[in-house]
């Protein structure tokens, strides 16, 4: 009978650890700031604008 209790306790601890780890990873994923590379056309326009502003 004590083996069943030990297995249950260890299983509960593992389940809680996995749950905490999952929640941590999910919250970290939502906090990540996604960035999109600019289109090549937009980069060229920005470079031209910078050159014009320097004149």
C-alpha positions, 0 to 999 in steps of 0.5 A, a space after each residue: 500500500 505504501 508503494 502506491 502512495 509513493 508512486 502517486 506522490 511522485 506522479 503528482 510532483 512530476 505533473 505539477 513540474 510539467 504544468 509549471 514548465 508549460 505555463 512558463 514557456 507559454 508566457 515567455 512565448 507570448 512575451 516575445 516581440 516578433 520583428 519582420 524584415 523590411 521589404 527590399 523596396 522599402 530599404 531602398 526608399 529609406 536609403 534614398 530618403 536618408 541621402 536626401 536629408 543629408 544634403 
